[in-house]
Amino acid sequence: MSDQPSKNSPQSSQPEAGTAAALARLSTSPCKLVEKEMLDDVPARSGDKIIFIFRICSSPAQLVVFLRQKGNEDSRPLVDQDIRTSDPVPVDLGRLDPGEYRLTWAFNPGAEAWEVLGELAVNDVVRFRRFKSTEESRIPTNFGFIAIEVLP
């Protein structure tokens, strides 16, 4: 008999490359399973479908989202709600008239360490993506903003 463990024994089980990658994805926060950040201002056309999607991946939080058109400082939030971990919160901005807009969001996390992902999609194509965390961001602030220019 050989002193070497069999291929099926727990001592010799090494995950294959594909399995290791799958296990890494399972242990990775949903906020990190994204492509690179896109931080430019977002152009759109009047009548485009514009949706903001926010996700917090490490603790529940309270989320507040505002959309303000230049020259109109209405302070009523589009969203002011408690959110659960990893549940995406889609915010439909509706069909916007031509003009300059600022979408802002703030969140109050329920833990000291947090990770968040904010995305803006125009006609179902992501045009803005921002990942922030207390561990990986140079400045881990709990708010964000996007400039949106809507053309006729």
C-alpha positions in Angstrom: 0.0 0.0 0.0 1.1 3.5 -0.7 1.7 6.1 2.0 0.3 8.7 -0.4 -3.3 9.9 0.2 -5.8 8.9 -2.4 -7.1 11.5 -4.8 -10.5 11.4 -3.0 -9.1 11.9 0.5 -9.6 15.3 2.1 -5.9 15.8 2.7 -5.1 15.9 -1.0 -8.2 17.8 -2.3 -7.0 21.0 -4.0 -9.7 23.0 -5.8 -9.4 23.1 -9.5 -8.8 26.6 -11.0 -12.4 27.0 -12.1 -13.7 25.8 -8.7 -11.3 28.2 -6.8 -12.6 31.1 -8.9 -16.2 30.1 -8.2 -15.5 29.9 -4.5 -13.8 33.3 -4.5 -16.9 34.8 -6.2 -19.1 33.2 -3.6 -17.1 34.8 -0.8 -16.9 38.2 -2.5 -19.4 40.9 -1.7 -22.0 41.5 -4.4 -20.8 45.1 -4.4 -17.4 44.0 -5.7 -18.8 41.8 -8.5 -18.8 44.6 -10.9 -16.8 45.9 -13.8 -14.7 49.0 -13.5 -16.0 52.3 -12.1 -17.5 54.8 -14.5 -17.4 58.3 -12.9 -18.2 60.7 -15.7 -21.2 62.9 -15.9 -24.1 61.2 -17.7 -25.7 62.5 -20.9 -29.2 61.4 -21.8 -32.0 62.4 -24.1 -35.5 63.7 -23.2 -37.7 60.6 -23.0 -34.8 58.2 -22.1 -35.5 55.7 -19.3 -33.1 56.6 -16.4 -32.8 54.4 -13.3 -30.5 54.7 -10.3 -29.6 51.5 -8.5 -28.2 51.5 -5.0 -26.9 48.5 -3.1 -25.3 48.3 0.4 -23.5 45.0 0.9 -22.4 44.9 4.5 -25.1 46.2 6.8 -28.6 47.5 6.7 -28.9 51.3 6.2 -31.2 54.2 5.7 -31.1 55.6 2.2 -32.1 59.1 1.0 -32.0 60.0 -2.7 -32.7 63.4 -4.2 -33.0 64.6 -7.9 -32.7 68.3 -8.4 -32.9 70.3 -11.7 -30.7 73.3 -12.0 -32.6 76.3 -10.9 -35.1 74.3 -8.9 -34.0 73.5 -5.3 -37.0 71.3 -4.4 -35.9 69.3 -1.4 -38.4 66.5 -1.4 -36.6 63.1 -1.6 -37.4 60.5 -4.2 -36.5 57.8 -1.7 -36.2 57.9 2.1 -36.3 54.4 3.4 -34.5 51.7 5.4 -32.8 49.1 3.2 -31.5 45.6 3.8 -28.1 44.2 3.0 -27.5 43.4 -0.7 -31.0 44.1 -1.8 -30.7 46.5 -4.8 -32.9 49.6 -4.5 -33.9 50.7 -8.0 -35.0 54.4 -8.3 -36.8 55.2 -11.5 -36.2 58.8 -12.4 -38.9 58.9 -14.9 -38.7 60.6 -18.3 -36.8 63.9 -17.6 -37.3 67.2 -19.5 -34.2 68.7 -21.1 -31.9 70.4 -18.6 -29.1 69.9 -16.0 -29.8 67.6 -13.0 -28.0 66.5 -10.0 -28.8 63.2 -8.4 -27.5 62.9 -4.8 -27.8 60.1 -2.3 -26.8 59.6 1.3 -26.9 56.6 3.5 -26.6 55.9 7.2 -25.2 52.4 7.6 -25.9 50.3 10.6 -22.3 49.2 11.0 -18.9 50.9 11.1 -17.6 48.9 8.1 -19.6 49.1 4.9 -19.5 48.7 1.1 -21.9 50.3 -1.3 -22.4 50.4 -5.1 -24.3 53.1 -7.0 -25.1 52.7 -10.7 -27.1 54.8 -13.1 -28.5 53.2 -16.2 -29.9 55.0 -19.3 -32.1 52.8 -21.4 -30.8 49.7 -19.5 -27.1 50.5 -20.2 -25.0 51.4 -17.1 -23.4 54.8 -17.7 -22.2 55.5 -14.1 -20.8 53.1 -11.5 -19.3 54.0 -8.1 -18.0 51.5 -5.5 -17.2 52.8 -2.0 -16.2 51.1 1.2 -14.6 51.9 4.5 -11.7 49.6 3.7 -11.0 50.3 0.1 -12.0 53.9 -0.6 -9.4 56.7 -0.2 -12.2 58.9 1.3 -15.0 56.6 2.6 -17.8 59.2 2.6 -21.5 58.1 3.0 -22.9 60.1 0.1 -22.5 60.4 -3.6 -23.7 62.4 -6.6 -24.1 62.3 -10.4 -24.5 65.1 -12.8 -27.0 64.3 -15.5 -27.5 66.4 -18.6 -30.7 65.7 -20.5 -30.7 66.9 -24.1 -33.8 67.4 -26.3 
